[in-house]
Amino acid sequence: MAPTKQRAAYVTENGITFGIVDVPKPGPGEILVKVEAAAQNPSDWKAAGRALKAENYGVIVGNDFAGTVVELGPGIPDGLRTVGERVAGYVRGSLGVNGAFSEYLVADAEFGILAIPEGWSFEQGAQLAIGPLTALQCGAAKPGGGATGHGRDILIWGGSTATGQYAIQFAKLNGLRVLTTASPKNLEFVKNLGADVVFDYRDENVVQKIRAATGNALEIAIDTVSEGKTPEQVTGSIGDKGGNVAILLPYESPRPDVKVTFRYVPKFLDRDSNGKWFFDLHKKIFASGKIKPNPVAIQPKGLASVREGLQFMQDGKVSAQKITYRISDTPAI
């Protein structure tokens, strides 16, 4: 039986705090998960910052997790979930008393739960939700052509980001020629993921070089950074005939011939055919055994490191790694 109290990272008047909170109880159709590892995303520090208001004190931060099912709520169909099962998934952290940066959380028993690939650790499995699902939503792996197709070019701006790493691999599985940007130190890293052409994002002529490499005919791009001048650079890389750009923050296209679409994971985390399609595709791709996880950067003190980890990411110091918290590393209180 699960305990009634747990350690977690949550919001107080002093910012992100590590302390003791209640363990949530699973409701109808929900499972209680003992979190073994939690992965950090840029949305975590942004959401945590927005939550720093008196009415939000007590909300637990963190979205991506991997762990073990320890309790089933009422109404779960026989055989859907079992106690002891290894699962990964996504919860809406920074919105209530249920977040990934904790020892226990509740999750829907069916929708949003992801299988951890064979050979992947909990620490690797914790990253299976936001990064890969964002890459899928941006169109990096639409089967059967669609917005992509065999032999066509795709630009993935920010190839060493968590989402960029998955987007490169998905696009290669879809038969695309992948152009990406990275720092010189990560050039070989993104090539090993499958990138065909890599540009230094700090090169002042990078847009012109991308247009030259694609014969001014690039039609599809994904901006996995979506900050500063990257939206302008990505839309500027699209060829003379126009095209489509997927972006992770709202942005109005400066070009009438370039359609910019804001992609945000929670927008499709609904019980509809669109959401089911993405999760089914995710399952199929990862079951292939062809996808490599992001390199994991384990933080030294588990949940007690969350405040520092969020600041480290906010300061832009993360490069080609996924900040991850191993719950067993968390000190006692």
N, C-alpha and C positions, 0 to 999 in steps of 0.2 A: 504493500500500500504506500502511496506517495505521502510525503510529509505535508503539513499544513503551512509551513513557512519555507522560504527559499531566498537565496542570494540573487540579486539582479542589479542591473544598471538602469536607473530611472531618473526622472526630472524632479528637481526641487528648486527652491529659491537660490540655491548655490550652484545651479547648473546640473550637469550630469553627475549623479551620486551613486556610489556603490554601497548597497545596504540590504536590509532584510524586508521582504514583502510577502504577501499571501500567495500561496500556490492556487492557481485558478482551477475550477472544477469543470469537467467536460459536460456540455449540455447535449440535447438530442442530436444525434448525427455527428458528434465530435469525438476526438480522441485526445487523451492527455499524453504528451510526449516529454520524455526526459531528454533534455537537450545535451548532446555530447559535444557539439561544436557549433559556432555561429560565425557567419561571414559578414564582413562590413562592406557597405556600398556608399557611394557619394550621397545618395538620397538619405542615408542615416544621419549624417551630420547636418544636412539641410533641414530635415524634418525635426530633428532634435532642437535646432535653433528656433524653428517656428513654434515649438511646443513650450518654450521658456516663458510661460505666462502662469499666473497664479491658478487659473482654472484648470491648468494641465498638470499641476504638481502631482506626482505619483505615477504618471504614465511611464511604461517600460519601453525602452528604445530597442531597435534592431528588427530586421525583417527576415533574413535568410538563416535557415537552421538545418541541422541534421541531428537525428537522435533515434531513440527507441520508444516504441509505443508501450506505455505502462498501464493504461486504463482505457476502457471503451465506454463511451457514453451510451445512453439508451437509444434504441431505434436503428442501430447499425446493422445492415443486412449480414446474414451469416456468411463468413468467409471473406468479407471485404477487407477487414483488418484483423490482425492477431496481436495479442500481447507479446512483446519481444521482437516485433518486426522492426527492421531498420528502414527509416524513412527520411526524406528531406522535403523541404517545402518553403513556403513564404507566408508570413503573417504581416498584418498592418501595424508595425511598431510605431511608437510615438503618438498613438491615438487613444490608447487605453491601457488597462492593466494586463495586457497580453502582448509580449514582445519577445524577440529572439534572444536578446541579451539577458538571459535568465536561465535558471536550472530546469524549469518546467514551463510548458506553454500548452494551450489548447489549439487544435486545428480541425478544420473540416475533415471528416474521415475519408472523403472521396475526392472532392475537387481541390486541386492545388497541391496534392501530395505527390511527390516524385520518387521514383525508384532510384536507389543509389546503384550506379553501375558496378558490375563485378570487378573486384580489384581496387575499387576506390575506398579510401578511408572516410571516416566521418568528417575529418577536417577538409577533405576534398569535396565530399558530398554537400557540405554546407553552402557551396557556391552555385548549386544547380538551378536556382530559381531566377533571380533578377537578371544576372548577366546573360545567360543563355536565352531566356524568354524575351529579353529586350532585343537581342540579335535576331531572333526569329520574327518578332513583330516588325522589325525594320526591313524584313524581306530578304535576309541573307540566305535563306534556305527554302524558298518556296518551290515545291516540287512541280515538275511538269511544265516548266517555263514560267508562265505568269509574267510578273514584272521583270523576271530574270530569265536566263536561258543559256544553253551551252555555247561557250566561246565568247560571250559578251564580257565587256569590262565592267568592273564595279570598283568604286573608290571607297575604302573604309578608312576614314580619317581617325587616327588614334589607334593604330593596330596593336599597341601593347597594353591598352586599357583592358579591364576585365571583360567588357562587352566586345571590344575589338578583337580580342584573342578568339572568342567564340565565333564572331562574325566571319573572320578569315577562314576558319575551318569549315563552317557551314557553307560558305560561298564556294569553296573548292569542291566540296561534295556535290554541289549543284552545277559543276562544270564551268564556273566563271573564271576569268582571268582577274586576279586580285591585285589592285594597286593600293598601297597603304602608306601612311606616314608614321614616322617614329623618330626617336633621337638616335644618333649614331651608335650609342652603346647598346641599343636594342635592335639594331638592324638584322643581325644574324638570328636573333630570337624570333622575330616575326617571320623571317624567311623559313625557319624551321617549322613554323605553323602552317606554311603553305603560300605565303605571299609571293607573288611573281615579281613585282616591282616595288621598291621601297624608296620613299623620298624623305629627306630631312625636313621635318615640319618647321624648323627654324630658318630654313633657306628663304631669303626674301623673294626669290623667284620661283618658289615651289608651285604656285598656281600655274604659271606659264609652263613649267616643266611637265606638270600633269597634263595640261591641254596638249602639249606637243607629243607626249607619250601615247595619248589616246587619239591623235589625229583630229582634235577638236570635235570628237564624236561621243564623248562620255555621256551616258544617259541616266545612270543610277549611282547614287552615293549614300553613304551612311556617315553621319557625324557623331562619333561616340564620345566626343569631348563636349561639344555644344556650349562652349564658354569663350568669352573674349572675342577674338576676331575669327574663330574657326567657322561659324556659320557663313560668314561672308566669303571666306576662302573656299569652302566646299561648294557653295552655289556658284562661285566664280570658276570652279573647275569643270562644271558641266559644259558640254560642247555647244556649238552654235545653234543646233536644232532644239536645244532645251532638254528637259528631263525631270527626274524626280529625286528628291533628297529626303531622307528620313533623319529626324533630329530629336534630341532628347529633352529639349526645352523649347517653349514657344518662341517662334521667330517668324517674322514676316519676310517673305522672299523679296529681294530687291530686283528680281528679274521676273517679268510676266510669263516668260517661257519656262520657268523652273518652278515646279510645284514642291513646296516644303510641307512635310507632314510631321506633326508632333506625335512622337510615340512614347507612351507611358504605360508601364506594365499593369498597374491596377485597372486601367481602362478596359482590359479584356479578361480580368479575373472574375468573370461572371459565369453563372450556370446557363450558358447558351451555346449554340453551335459554334460560334466563333471562338469562345474560350476553350471548348472541348477540342477543336481543331488544333489549336496551338499546343495543348498538352499532349495530344496524341502524336503530333509531329515530334515534340521533344522526346517522348518515349522511344519512338522509332529511331531517331538519330543516335541517341545515347546507347541504345541496345546494340548498335552496330559495332561498338567497341573501337571506333575510329577517332573518337574525340579525346583530346588531351585537356586536363583541368588546368586552370590558372596555377602558377607556382604559389604555394601557400606561405604566408609570413605569419607564423604563430607568435602571438603576443605573450610576454613572459608571465603575466599574473592573471590570466583568464579574464573573468568579468571585471576584476579590479583594474584592468588596463584599458577599459572602454573609453574613459574620458580622454586619456592620452592618445589613444588610437584615432578617435574622431578628430582631435586637433591636428594630428599628424597628417591625416588625409585632407582636412580643410586647408592646411598650409601648402598643399600641393607636393608633398614629399613622397607619395607612393608612386612606384614605377615598376610596371610589369609583374606585380604581385598582388595577391588577395589577402588583405589583413583578416586574420582569423583568430577567434578566441576558443581555446580548448577549455571546456568548462571544468575539467578535473584539475586544471592548473590554478583555479581560483582559491585564494587563501580563505581560511576560516575567519569568521567575524566574532 
